[in-house]
Amino acid sequence: MRWQYSVVAAAGQQCWPRTVAPGCPVSLLAVVIGSVFLASIGFGLSRLALAKYLRDDLGASALVVSSLTSWFMGARAFSSILSGIAADTLPSARRMLMILPLGLTAVIVYTIPSLESPIAILFLNALWGFLSGAVWPVVQTAAAMLAGPWSSTVMSVYFASGSLGTTAGQYLYGVLTVDNPGAVRLSALFFASSAAMLAYVSHAAPAAGIRGRRRSRSGLKAVLGTLRRDRFASWILLSALAAGYLSGLLREFLYVYLGEVYGLDRQELASTLALADLAAFAVGLAVGQLADRLGVAPVIAAVLATGLAGSLALGLSTSLPVAMIGLALALTATRSSLPLTRNAAAFSAEYRATLVGASNTLSNIGHLASPIIAGKLYDTLYGSTIAGIRGEATPFLTAAILLAPTLALYPVCVRTKQYTRPVDRV
């Protein structure tokens, strides 16, 4: 699949001839990034409020609360790869995938607080995850292709806006006077606003930016063949899995962990997460420019090393300040990995949407696995000490166990001359 664009020298902007009024994808990218920001505010607010609603209002166990992430990401992992394949093989599907899922998400999120059954909430939470997996790989691919030769930089802005939105949503939870169900319902407004913006993008974007040509050879077998030949792409997907595993620990499980192990109340928890997210935001904004200048591979390796250091600090420290430094490092790594492992321009042109979907899927599988493991370890080892390590903190060490070999494979899977340069211009 080839996403076409032309460069117009005037004003140094990329413009789409005869397809868009006023004719510049810069404005479309601004709308895309704005939609991501609004959806992320809703996500940060709703996920934190929903976790506290289950734990504090309904008295659910840590395993049930952490399973919110697992059910959400499991469904998202399934739909992400399907969405990518559909986008590559059925051009007409792209517009619908950008229009419908977020609107349905707003309805689901508004409905969830009306339920008092944890099982029913987990079910709707999984449906929410399925819709999320359907929309975002397509939006990410569109953003990277609209960005042209500045794909890594634009994807950094894309995910940095998501990080900033999540931070804003979490902070908003801390200052709101509404209860947990009210906070969840409020977040539905942000999802609905984001859905309206993406609907505009799907209609205003040029046909070449949304529609690709059909392929005679498609499907999972062809993609696997590409991955066997391209060790770099395979390593990117493995990096997405490792970063996703760590990221899964930094959601609902983290909220329970910080509240019960370090005694942070609602406002302290929201403020702590906001400060750590700001550090992650700054670095996440810079990695795209670094990747465009130095190449994707060495920047991913540095991000994985940062995540490894953060995991070890969270798992081994009993000091709150050191744990907060570890949290900042871990969040920085997970947020910074997103624009690098989801950049469509780094993958084979014929299977870009599919491989972006696969990157989402593997990241989501990591999100799925880590909360289940973390919840079980937390409930089993709470209050115990193993070789001087808090039993409650052992989940973070499991992330280090996955990150370390992934980082070790860097020189094996990445040939310096071929992959440490910036990605090919699309």
Backbone hydrogen bonds, N-H to C=O, Kabsch-Sander energy under -0.5 kcal/mol:
donor,donor_aa,acceptor,acceptor_aa,energy
4,Q,2,R,-0.7
6,S,15,C,-0.5
8,V,6,S,-0.5
8,V,13,Q,-1.1
9,A,7,V,-0.5
12,G,9,A,-2.4
13,Q,10,A,-1.3
15,C,6,S,-0.9
15,C,13,Q,-0.5
16,W,23,G,-1.8
19,T,16,W,-0.9
20,V,16,W,-0.8
27,S,24,C,-0.9
28,L,24,C,-0.8
29,L,25,P,-3.1
30,A,26,V,-2.0
31,V,27,S,-1.7
32,V,28,L,-2.6
33,I,29,L,-2.9
34,G,30,A,-2.3
35,S,31,V,-2.4
36,V,32,V,-2.1
37,F,33,I,-2.2
38,L,34,G,-2.2
39,A,35,S,-2.5
40,S,36,V,-2.2
41,I,37,F,-1.9
42,G,38,L,-2.1
43,F,39,A,-2.2
44,G,40,S,-3.1
45,L,41,I,-2.4
46,S,42,G,-2.6
47,R,43,F,-2.7
48,L,44,G,-1.3
49,A,45,L,-2.2
50,L,46,S,-2.8
51,A,47,R,-2.1
52,K,48,L,-2.1
53,Y,49,A,-2.1
54,L,50,L,-2.3
55,R,51,A,-2.3
56,D,52,K,-2.7
57,D,52,K,-1.0
57,D,53,Y,-0.8
58,L,53,Y,-1.7
60,A,54,L,-2.9
65,V,61,S,-2.3
66,S,62,A,-2.8
67,S,63,L,-1.4
68,L,64,V,-0.5
68,L,65,V,-1.4
69,T,66,S,-0.9
70,S,66,S,-1.0
71,W,67,S,-3.0
72,F,68,L,-2.1
73,M,69,T,-3.1
74,G,70,S,-2.5
75,A,71,W,-2.0
76,R,72,F,-2.0
77,A,73,M,-2.7
78,F,74,G,-1.6
79,S,75,A,-2.1
80,S,76,R,-2.4
81,I,77,A,-1.1
82,L,78,F,-1.1
83,S,79,S,-2.8
84,G,80,S,-2.3
85,I,81,I,-2.3
86,A,82,L,-2.5
87,A,83,S,-2.3
88,D,84,G,-1.7
89,T,85,I,-2.3
90,L,86,A,-2.8
93,A,90,L,-2.3
94,R,90,L,-0.5
94,R,91,P,-1.2
95,R,91,P,-0.5
96,M,92,S,-0.8
97,L,93,A,-2.2
98,M,94,R,-1.2
98,M,95,R,-0.6
99,I,95,R,-1.1
100,L,96,M,-2.3
103,G,99,I,-0.6
104,L,100,L,-2.0
105,T,101,P,-2.1
106,A,102,L,-2.1
107,V,103,G,-1.3
108,I,104,L,-2.2
109,V,105,T,-3.0
110,Y,106,A,-1.9
111,T,107,V,-1.4
112,I,108,I,-2.0
114,S,111,T,-1.9
115,L,112,I,-2.2
121,I,117,S,-2.3
122,L,118,P,-2.5
123,F,119,I,-1.9
124,L,120,A,-2.3
125,N,121,I,-2.5
126,A,122,L,-1.9
127,L,123,F,-2.0
128,W,124,L,-2.4
129,G,125,N,-1.9
130,F,126,A,-2.2
131,L,127,L,-2.1
132,S,128,W,-2.0
133,G,129,G,-2.4
134,A,130,F,-1.3
135,V,131,L,-1.5
136,W,132,S,-2.0
139,V,135,V,-1.9
140,Q,136,W,-3.0
141,T,137,P,-2.2
142,A,138,V,-2.3
143,A,139,V,-2.5
144,A,140,Q,-2.3
145,M,141,T,-2.3
146,L,142,A,-2.6
147,A,143,A,-1.5
148,G,144,A,-0.6
148,G,145,M,-0.7
150,W,147,A,-1.5
151,S,148,G,-1.0
154,V,150,W,-2.7
155,M,151,S,-2.7
156,S,152,S,-1.8
157,V,153,T,-2.0
158,Y,154,V,-2.7
159,F,155,M,-2.6
160,A,156,S,-2.6
161,S,157,V,-2.4
162,G,158,Y,-1.4
163,S,159,F,-2.6
164,L,160,A,-2.9
165,G,161,S,-2.3
166,T,162,G,-2.5
167,T,163,S,-2.4
168,A,164,L,-2.5
169,G,165,G,-2.5
170,Q,166,T,-2.5
171,Y,167,T,-2.7
172,L,168,A,-2.5
173,Y,169,G,-1.7
174,G,170,Q,-1.2
175,V,171,Y,-1.2
176,L,172,L,-1.7
183,A,179,D,-2.2
184,V,180,N,-2.0
185,R,181,P,-2.3
186,L,182,G,-2.3
187,S,183,A,-1.5
188,A,184,V,-0.7
188,A,185,R,-1.0
189,L,186,L,-1.4
190,F,186,L,-0.6
190,F,187,S,-0.6
191,F,187,S,-1.6
192,A,188,A,-2.2
193,S,189,L,-2.1
194,S,190,F,-2.2
195,A,191,F,-2.3
196,A,192,A,-1.8
197,M,193,S,-1.7
198,L,194,S,-2.3
199,A,195,A,-2.0
200,Y,196,A,-1.6
201,V,197,M,-2.1
202,S,198,L,-2.5
203,H,199,A,-1.1
203,H,200,Y,-0.5
204,A,200,Y,-2.8
205,A,201,V,-2.6
209,G,206,P,-1.1
210,I,206,P,-0.8
210,I,207,A,-0.9
211,R,207,A,-3.1
218,S,216,S,-0.5
223,V,219,G,-1.8
224,L,220,L,-2.7
225,G,221,K,-2.0
226,T,222,A,-1.8
227,L,223,V,-2.1
228,R,224,L,-2.0
229,R,225,G,-1.4
230,D,226,T,-1.7
231,R,229,R,-0.8
234,S,230,D,-1.8
235,W,231,R,-2.3
236,I,232,F,-2.2
237,L,233,A,-2.0
238,L,234,S,-2.1
239,S,235,W,-2.6
240,A,236,I,-2.1
241,L,237,L,-1.8
242,A,238,L,-2.3
243,A,239,S,-2.7
244,G,240,A,-2.2
245,Y,241,L,-2.1
246,L,242,A,-1.9
247,S,243,A,-2.5
248,G,244,G,-2.0
249,L,245,Y,-0.7
249,L,246,L,-1.1
250,L,246,L,-0.5
250,L,247,S,-1.3
251,R,248,G,-0.6
255,Y,251,R,-1.8
256,V,252,E,-1.8
257,Y,253,F,-2.7
258,L,254,L,-3.0
259,G,255,Y,-1.6
260,E,256,V,-2.5
261,V,257,Y,-2.6
262,Y,257,Y,-0.7
262,Y,258,L,-0.8
264,L,258,L,-1.6
269,L,265,D,-2.9
270,A,266,R,-2.2
271,S,267,Q,-2.5
272,T,268,E,-2.5
273,L,269,L,-2.4
274,A,270,A,-2.0
275,L,271,S,-2.4
276,A,272,T,-2.2
277,D,273,L,-2.3
278,L,274,A,-1.8
279,A,275,L,-1.4
280,A,276,A,-1.8
281,F,277,D,-2.6
282,A,278,L,-2.0
283,V,279,A,-1.8
284,G,280,A,-2.8
285,L,281,F,-1.8
286,A,282,A,-0.8
286,A,283,V,-0.8
287,V,283,V,-1.7
288,G,284,G,-0.5
290,L,286,A,-2.0
291,A,287,V,-2.6
292,D,288,G,-2.3
293,R,289,Q,-1.5
294,L,290,L,-3.9
295,G,290,L,-0.6
295,G,291,A,-1.4
296,V,421,R,-0.8
297,A,419,Y,-1.1
299,V,295,G,-0.8
300,I,296,V,-2.3
301,A,297,A,-2.2
302,A,298,P,-2.0
303,V,299,V,-2.1
304,L,300,I,-2.5
305,A,301,A,-2.1
306,T,302,A,-1.9
307,G,303,V,-2.2
308,L,304,L,-2.2
309,A,305,A,-2.2
310,G,306,T,-2.3
311,S,307,G,-2.4
312,L,308,L,-2.1
313,A,309,A,-2.1
314,L,310,G,-2.3
315,G,311,S,-2.3
316,L,312,L,-2.3
317,S,313,A,-1.7
323,A,319,S,-2.5
324,M,320,L,-2.5
325,I,321,P,-1.9
326,G,322,V,-2.6
327,L,323,A,-2.5
328,A,324,M,-2.4
329,L,325,I,-2.3
330,A,326,G,-2.7
331,L,327,L,-2.9
332,T,328,A,-2.3
333,A,329,L,-2.3
334,T,330,A,-2.4
335,R,331,L,-2.6
336,S,332,T,-2.4
337,S,333,A,-1.7
338,L,334,T,-0.7
338,L,335,R,-0.6
340,L,336,S,-0.6
341,T,337,S,-2.7
342,R,338,L,-1.7
344,A,342,R,-0.8
346,A,343,N,-1.8
347,F,344,A,-1.7
351,Y,348,S,-1.1
352,R,349,A,-0.8
355,L,351,Y,-2.8
356,V,352,R,-2.6
357,G,353,A,-2.3
358,A,354,T,-2.3
359,S,355,L,-2.4
360,N,356,V,-2.3
361,T,357,G,-2.6
362,L,358,A,-2.8
363,S,359,S,-2.2
364,N,360,N,-2.5
365,I,361,T,-2.2
366,G,362,L,-2.0
367,H,363,S,-2.1
368,L,364,N,-2.3
369,A,365,I,-2.5
370,S,366,G,-2.2
372,I,368,L,-0.9
373,I,369,A,-2.2
374,A,370,S,-3.2
375,G,371,P,-3.1
376,K,372,I,-2.1
377,L,373,I,-2.6
378,Y,374,A,-2.9
379,D,375,G,-2.4
380,T,376,K,-2.1
381,L,377,L,-3.0
382,Y,378,Y,-1.0
384,S,381,L,-2.3
386,I,389,I,-2.7
387,A,385,T,-0.5
389,I,386,I,-1.9
391,G,384,S,-2.7
393,A,390,R,-0.9
394,T,390,R,-0.5
394,T,391,G,-1.0
396,F,393,A,-1.4
397,L,393,A,-0.7
397,L,394,T,-0.8
398,T,394,T,-1.2
399,A,395,P,-1.0
400,A,396,F,-1.3
401,I,397,L,-1.8
402,L,398,T,-1.1
403,L,399,A,-2.5
404,A,400,A,-2.3
406,T,402,L,-1.2
407,L,403,L,-2.4
408,A,404,A,-2.0
409,L,405,P,-1.4
410,Y,407,L,-1.4
413,C,409,L,-2.6
414,V,410,Y,-1.7
415,R,413,C,-0.6
416,T,414,V,-0.6
418,Q,415,R,-0.8
419,Y,415,R,-2.7
420,T,416,T,-1.8
